């Protein structure tokens, strides 16, 4: 499944909901420039669903560059 946010935070959140609903095994994410709240990604983390960040990394969630 491939989703595009077009650098919009709201679209990024909506895309993650679709992925959760489709029970993906993991996600590859390049967060938008607008992303300051990571609650939509923390759901994956809490459920043990692997997350791989590329291009932009979420330091708040404990991922390192």
C-alpha positions as CSV (number, residue, x, y, z in Angstrom):
1,X,0.0,0.0,0.0
2,X,1.4,3.4,-1.0
3,X,0.1,6.7,0.3
4,X,1.1,10.3,-0.5
5,X,0.5,13.2,1.9
6,X,1.5,16.0,-0.5
7,X,3.3,17.5,2.6
8,X,-0.1,17.9,4.4
9,X,-0.3,16.8,8.1
10,X,-4.0,16.1,7.9
11,X,-3.5,13.8,4.9
12,X,-0.6,12.1,6.7
13,X,-2.9,11.3,9.6
14,X,-5.7,10.1,7.3
15,X,-3.2,7.8,5.5
16,X,-2.1,6.2,8.8
17,X,-5.7,5.5,9.7
18,X,-6.2,3.7,6.4
19,X,-3.1,1.7,7.1
20,X,-4.2,0.7,10.5
21,X,-7.6,-0.3,9.2
22,X,-5.9,-2.5,6.6
23,X,-3.7,-4.1,9.3
24,X,-0.4,-3.4,7.7
25,X,2.7,-5.3,9.0
26,X,4.9,-2.1,9.1
27,X,5.2,1.3,7.6
28,X,7.9,3.4,5.9
29,X,7.4,7.1,6.7
30,X,8.7,10.4,5.6
31,X,6.9,12.8,7.9
32,X,5.7,16.1,6.5
33,X,7.3,19.4,7.2
34,X,4.1,20.3,9.1
35,X,4.2,17.3,11.4
36,X,4.6,18.5,15.0
37,X,2.2,16.0,16.7
38,X,3.1,12.3,16.4
39,X,0.1,10.7,18.1
40,X,-0.9,9.1,14.8
41,X,2.4,7.3,14.6
42,X,2.7,6.5,18.2
43,X,-0.3,4.2,17.7
44,X,1.8,2.0,15.5
45,X,4.6,2.0,18.1
46,X,2.2,1.0,20.9
47,X,0.9,-1.9,18.8
48,X,4.4,-3.1,18.0
49,X,4.0,-2.4,14.3
50,X,7.5,-1.6,12.9
51,X,8.2,2.0,11.7
52,X,11.1,3.0,9.4
53,X,11.6,6.7,9.0
54,X,13.4,8.1,5.9
55,X,14.2,11.6,4.8
56,X,12.8,13.1,8.0
57,X,13.1,11.4,11.4
58,X,10.9,11.7,14.4
59,X,13.3,12.3,17.3
60,X,10.4,12.6,19.8
61,X,9.6,8.9,19.3
62,X,13.1,7.8,20.2
63,X,14.3,7.2,16.6
64,X,17.7,8.3,15.7
65,X,19.2,9.5,12.5
